[in-house]
Every structure is written in C-alpha cells, then in structure tokens.
Amino acid sequence: MLPDRKDVGFPEALKAAREAKGLSYTELAHAIGLNPVMPSRYENRDHSCFGAPRKDTWVKLNKVLFGAELATDATPDDQVLLGEATLEELIKELKDRGATSVNVSF
C-alpha cells in the first residue's frame, strides 16, 4: 500500500509501484480516470505543479497498483468538507497540494 498521500515518501513510493507494474504515466492515469499529466505531478516534487492526490484518488491508485480493495478505515481520514473548513484548513490543504502562496480577499 502507498504511504499517506501527504507523506514525504509518497512520490517515491508511487513511482516505484508504478514502475514495478510496468505502467507509464498515461496508462496509470487512464486506469483510474485521471488526466494523463497528474501521475507525473504526484511523483515529481520539482514539477511546477507538484501536488498530492485527493483521498479518493489515493484509494484508486492503491487499487490499481496493489490490486486490493482497501477498507475505508485503511485510508487517511483527513478530508475536510469545504463548507466546514476554516480558512487555515483551506490554506493548509492548498499548500499541501503544492501551492507556494495563497492570497485571500473578501
């Protein structure tokens, strides 16, 4: 199973699992219904659009790469609903997904 999607080792673990399965970025993306550029963004911290996948994408990646259905309690339970999120939680999520700065105006 892949480490938590926000774990520092996630990009390397994803790359190793994808290569072990013999999948290209495009093949992996098509298998889980993503735009073909997304796996590259998840694997490459130096990419200008680097980011962590959403929780549901993390589950799909594990299913394709490891072939097993994951129990709900085996997935990171850190999803915050937008309507319930504080401004600080929203900013943190954006930064966790690769944003280098966030501007907020009301």
Residue, then its C-alpha position, 0 to 999 in steps of 0.5 A: m500500500l502507498p504511504d499517506r498521500k501527504d507523506v514525504g515518501f509518497p512520490e517515491a513510493l508511487k513511482a516505484a509501484r508504478e514502475a514495478k507494474g510496468l505502467s507509464y504515466t498515461e496508462l496509470a492515469h487512464a486506469i483510474g480516470l485521471n488526466p494523463v499529466m497528474p501521475s507525473r505531478y504526484e511523483n515529481r516534487d520539482h514539477s511546477c505543479f507538484g501536488a498530492p492526490r485527493k483521498d479518493t484518488w489515493v484509494k484508486l491508485n492503491k487499487v490499481l497498483f496493489g490490486a486490493e480493495l482497501a477498507t475505508d478505515a485503511t485510508p487517511d481520514d483527513q478530508v475536510l468538507l469545504g463548507e466546514a473548513t476554516l480558512e487555515e484548513l483551506i490554506k493548509e490543504l492548498k499548500d499541501r497540494g503544492a501551492t507556494s502562496v495563497n492570497v485571500s480577499f473578501 
